C-alpha cells in the first residue's frame, strides 16, 4: 500500500506535544500487549485500549487501531507509536515477536486508515528520548536506556538527539540478525 501524502517524512521530533489544538494518539506495541491512549496537554493520558498483541494475525492487529483509534482520530493531530523491534529508515519493521508486521510499512497503512500523520519509533529509543527530555536524564549530554521486555533493546541520546545506527539498528540486541556460519565461509 502506498501513501498519497505529500508531507515530508515524519520522525520523533515531528510531533510537537506543546500545542493547544488537538490531541495526540499514542501507542506502545510490544510482543505481549498493545496499549493505545490519547495524550492530552500536560502529560495526561487517557487509556483507550490495552489488549494482547495479535502477533501472527495482521487483520486482528489492524482491527486494534480501526476500533480503538479511528473513532477518536478526527480530534487528534497525529499518532505516535513506540514498537518492539527494528524500524528501518524506510519504515519497514522487523519485529521477531510480531511476525504479522513483516514487509509492512505500519506508518503508511495507519496513515491511510486514520488520515493523520503517523510516526513509528523503536520502543527503547522512545524510552531513552523520554528520559533525556523529561526524565532522569534531563540536563545530561549522554543518556542511555536499556529495555528488557519480550525482547532486549537499548537507546542512546547525545546532546538531545537520538542516535540512530545503520538500517535502524542502534542497541537492538534482541533483534540483530544472526549470521549463518555457512554464509561466512
Sine and cosine of phi, psi and omega as CSV:
sin_phi,cos_phi,sin_psi,cos_psi,sin_omega,cos_omega
0.00,0.00,0.70,-0.71,0.00,-1.00
-0.94,-0.35,0.45,-0.89,-0.01,-1.00
-1.00,0.01,0.64,-0.77,0.05,-1.00
-1.00,-0.10,0.14,0.99,-0.05,-1.00
-0.96,0.26,0.56,-0.83,0.10,-1.00
-0.95,-0.31,0.17,0.98,0.02,-1.00
-0.93,0.38,0.46,-0.89,0.12,-0.99
-0.92,0.39,0.36,-0.93,0.01,-1.00
-0.84,0.55,0.60,-0.80,-0.01,-1.00
-1.00,-0.09,0.45,-0.89,0.15,-0.99
-0.56,-0.83,-0.05,-1.00,-0.10,-0.99
-0.90,0.43,-0.27,0.96,0.04,-1.00
-1.00,0.00,-0.13,0.99,-0.09,-1.00
-0.97,0.25,-0.38,0.92,-0.06,-1.00
-0.98,-0.21,0.94,-0.33,0.01,-1.00
-1.00,-0.04,0.92,-0.40,-0.05,-1.00
-1.00,0.05,0.06,1.00,-0.07,-1.00
-1.00,0.02,-0.17,0.99,-0.04,-1.00
-0.93,0.36,0.22,-0.98,-0.05,-1.00
-0.98,-0.21,-0.30,0.95,-0.05,-1.00
-0.99,-0.12,0.73,-0.68,0.05,-1.00
0.97,0.25,0.28,-0.96,0.03,-1.00
-0.90,-0.43,0.21,-0.98,0.06,-1.00
-0.90,-0.43,0.75,-0.66,0.13,-0.99
-0.99,0.11,0.63,-0.78,0.02,-1.00
-0.75,-0.66,0.55,-0.83,0.04,-1.00
-0.65,-0.76,0.63,-0.78,0.13,-0.99
-0.90,-0.44,0.93,-0.38,-0.04,-1.00
-0.95,-0.31,0.92,-0.39,0.03,-1.00
-0.90,-0.44,0.04,-1.00,0.02,-1.00
-0.93,0.37,-0.35,0.94,-0.04,-1.00
-0.95,-0.31,-0.61,0.79,-0.11,-0.99
-0.63,-0.78,0.42,-0.91,0.19,-0.98
-0.89,-0.45,0.81,-0.59,0.09,-1.00
-0.89,-0.46,0.81,-0.59,-0.02,-1.00
-0.87,-0.50,0.75,-0.66,-0.05,-1.00
-0.62,-0.79,0.24,-0.97,0.09,-1.00
-0.92,-0.39,0.83,-0.56,-0.03,-1.00
-1.00,-0.02,0.83,-0.56,0.08,-1.00
-0.97,-0.24,0.47,-0.88,0.03,-1.00
-0.78,0.62,0.66,-0.75,0.01,-1.00
1.00,-0.09,0.33,0.94,0.05,-1.00
0.92,0.39,0.41,0.91,0.06,-1.00
-0.99,-0.10,0.79,-0.61,0.02,-1.00
-0.90,-0.45,0.68,-0.73,0.07,-1.00
-0.96,-0.29,0.89,-0.45,-0.01,-1.00
-0.94,0.34,0.80,-0.60,0.01,-1.00
-0.97,-0.23,-0.55,0.84,-0.02,-1.00
-0.39,-0.92,0.57,-0.82,0.09,-1.00
-0.57,-0.82,0.99,-0.12,-0.15,-0.99
-0.75,-0.67,0.40,-0.91,0.11,-0.99
-0.88,0.48,0.59,-0.81,0.03,-1.00
-0.95,0.30,0.87,-0.49,0.08,-1.00
-0.98,0.17,0.96,0.29,-0.22,-0.98
-0.87,0.49,-0.46,0.89,-0.07,-1.00
-0.96,-0.30,0.12,0.99,-0.12,-0.99
-0.72,-0.69,0.99,-0.17,-0.04,-1.00
-0.85,0.52,-0.67,0.74,-0.05,-1.00
-0.88,0.47,-0.68,0.74,0.04,-1.00
-0.94,0.35,-0.61,0.80,0.04,-1.00
-0.87,0.49,-0.77,0.64,0.00,-1.00
-0.87,0.49,-0.60,0.80,-0.02,-1.00
-0.89,0.45,-0.50,0.87,0.04,-1.00
-0.84,0.54,-0.67,0.74,-0.02,-1.00
-0.98,0.17,-0.60,0.80,0.04,-1.00
-0.89,0.46,-0.67,0.74,-0.06,-1.00
-1.00,0.07,-0.52,0.85,-0.07,-1.00
-1.00,-0.06,-0.58,0.82,-0.09,-1.00
-0.98,-0.22,-0.61,0.79,-0.07,-1.00
-0.84,0.55,-0.66,0.75,-0.01,-1.00
-0.89,0.45,-0.39,0.92,-0.02,-1.00
-0.92,-0.38,0.09,1.00,-0.08,-1.00
-0.90,0.44,-0.57,0.82,-0.07,-1.00
-0.87,0.50,-0.52,0.85,-0.02,-1.00
-1.00,-0.08,0.19,0.98,-0.07,-1.00
-0.89,-0.45,0.49,-0.87,-0.02,-1.00
-1.00,0.01,-0.49,0.87,-0.10,-0.99
-0.22,-0.97,0.22,-0.98,0.13,-0.99
-0.86,-0.52,0.82,-0.57,0.05,-1.00
-0.92,-0.39,0.83,-0.56,-0.09,-1.00
-0.89,-0.46,0.74,-0.67,0.23,-0.97
-0.97,-0.26,0.70,-0.72,-0.10,-0.99
-0.65,-0.76,0.60,-0.80,0.10,-1.00
-0.96,0.29,0.80,-0.59,0.02,-1.00
0.81,-0.59,-0.01,-1.00,-0.03,-1.00
-1.00,-0.06,0.75,-0.67,0.09,-1.00
-0.93,-0.37,0.92,-0.38,-0.03,-1.00
-0.96,0.26,0.31,-0.95,0.05,-1.00
-0.84,0.55,-0.44,0.90,0.02,-1.00
-0.99,0.10,-0.09,1.00,0.03,-1.00
0.99,-0.14,-0.07,1.00,0.05,-1.00
-0.95,0.32,0.62,-0.78,-0.05,-1.00
-0.92,-0.38,0.73,-0.68,0.14,-0.99
-0.90,-0.44,0.96,-0.29,-0.03,-1.00
-0.77,-0.64,0.97,-0.25,-0.04,-1.00
-0.82,0.57,-0.54,0.84,-0.06,-1.00
-1.00,0.01,-0.08,1.00,-0.03,-1.00
-0.72,-0.70,0.94,0.33,-0.10,-0.99
-0.89,0.45,-0.35,0.94,-0.01,-1.00
-0.92,0.39,-0.21,0.98,0.01,-1.00
-1.00,0.01,-0.09,1.00,-0.04,-1.00
-0.83,0.56,0.74,-0.67,0.05,-1.00
0.91,0.42,0.35,0.94,0.03,-1.00
-0.92,-0.39,0.54,-0.84,0.18,-0.98
-0.98,-0.20,1.00,-0.04,-0.09,-1.00
-0.84,0.54,-0.69,0.73,-0.02,-1.00
-0.85,0.52,-0.74,0.67,-0.04,-1.00
-0.89,0.45,-0.67,0.74,-0.03,-1.00
-0.92,0.40,-0.63,0.78,0.02,-1.00
-0.97,0.24,-0.51,0.86,0.11,-0.99
-0.87,0.49,-0.66,0.75,0.02,-1.00
-0.90,0.43,-0.69,0.73,0.00,-1.00
-0.91,0.41,-0.76,0.64,-0.17,-0.99
-1.00,-0.03,-0.26,0.97,-0.02,-1.00
0.84,0.54,0.75,0.66,0.03,-1.00
-0.43,-0.90,0.33,-0.94,0.07,-1.00
-0.89,0.45,0.63,-0.78,0.05,-1.00
-0.76,-0.65,0.75,-0.66,0.08,-1.00
-0.84,-0.54,0.71,-0.70,-0.01,-1.00
-0.87,-0.50,0.79,-0.61,-0.03,-1.00
-0.70,-0.72,0.54,-0.84,0.04,-1.00
-0.83,0.55,0.63,-0.78,-0.08,-1.00
-0.91,0.42,-0.60,0.80,0.02,-1.00
-0.93,0.36,-0.58,0.81,0.08,-1.00
-0.90,0.43,-0.66,0.76,0.04,-1.00
-0.88,0.47,-0.67,0.75,0.00,-1.00
-0.89,0.45,-0.70,0.71,0.00,-1.00
-0.90,0.44,-0.68,0.73,-0.01,-1.00
-0.90,0.43,-0.65,0.76,0.02,-1.00
-0.90,0.43,-0.69,0.73,0.02,-1.00
-0.89,0.45,-0.63,0.78,-0.02,-1.00
-0.93,0.36,-0.58,0.81,-0.10,-0.99
-1.00,-0.02,-0.57,0.82,-0.06,-1.00
-0.65,-0.76,0.08,1.00,-0.09,-1.00
-0.91,-0.42,-0.53,-0.85,-0.08,-1.00
-0.89,0.45,-0.35,0.94,-0.01,-1.00
-1.00,-0.02,-0.01,1.00,-0.02,-1.00
-0.82,0.57,0.80,-0.60,0.01,-1.00
1.00,-0.02,-0.11,0.99,0.03,-1.00
-0.99,-0.11,0.58,-0.81,-0.01,-1.00
-0.97,0.26,-0.52,0.85,-0.02,-1.00
-0.81,-0.59,0.80,-0.60,0.03,-1.00
-0.75,-0.66,0.79,-0.62,0.05,-1.00
-0.88,-0.48,0.64,-0.77,0.03,-1.00
-0.76,-0.65,0.73,-0.68,0.11,-0.99
-0.94,-0.35,0.70,-0.71,-0.01,-1.00
-0.87,-0.49,0.82,-0.57,0.06,-1.00
-0.89,-0.45,0.93,-0.38,0.00,-1.00
-0.61,-0.79,-0.73,-0.69,0.11,-0.99
-0.90,0.44,-0.49,0.87,0.09,-1.00
-0.83,-0.56,-0.14,-0.99,0.00,-1.00
-0.77,-0.63,0.73,-0.68,0.01,-1.00
-0.40,-0.92,0.12,-0.99,0.01,-1.00
-0.53,-0.85,0.39,-0.92,0.05,-1.00
-0.71,-0.70,0.49,-0.87,-0.04,-1.00
-0.71,-0.70,0.77,-0.63,0.06,-1.00
-0.85,-0.53,0.80,-0.60,0.03,-1.00
-0.82,-0.57,0.81,-0.59,-0.02,-1.00
0.79,0.61,0.65,0.76,0.07,-1.00
0.98,0.17,0.00,1.00,-0.05,-1.00
-0.91,-0.42,0.70,-0.72,0.06,-1.00
-0.92,0.39,0.76,-0.65,0.05,-1.00
-1.00,-0.01,0.81,-0.59,-0.01,-1.00
-0.91,-0.41,0.61,-0.80,0.05,-1.00
-1.00,-0.10,0.09,-1.00,0.01,-1.00
-0.86,0.51,0.73,-0.68,0.06,-1.00
0.93,0.38,0.25,0.97,-0.01,-1.00
1.00,-0.02,-0.03,1.00,0.01,-1.00
-1.00,0.08,0.83,-0.55,0.09,-1.00
-0.36,-0.93,1.00,-0.06,0.00,-1.00
0.98,0.22,0.28,0.96,-0.01,-1.00
-1.00,-0.03,0.91,0.42,-0.08,-1.00
-0.88,0.48,-0.59,0.81,-0.03,-1.00
-0.97,0.25,-0.14,0.99,-0.04,-1.00
-0.79,-0.62,0.21,0.98,-0.01,-1.00
-0.96,0.27,0.60,-0.80,0.00,-1.00
-0.92,0.39,0.58,-0.82,0.06,-1.00
-0.97,-0.25,0.79,-0.61,-0.03,-1.00
-0.99,0.12,0.78,-0.63,0.08,-1.00
-0.94,0.33,0.75,-0.66,-0.06,-1.00
-0.83,0.57,-0.59,0.80,0.01,-1.00
-0.89,0.45,-0.44,0.90,-0.04,-1.00
-0.96,0.27,-0.41,0.91,-0.07,-1.00
-0.99,-0.15,-0.03,1.00,0.01,-1.00
-1.00,0.07,0.00,0.00,0.00,0.00
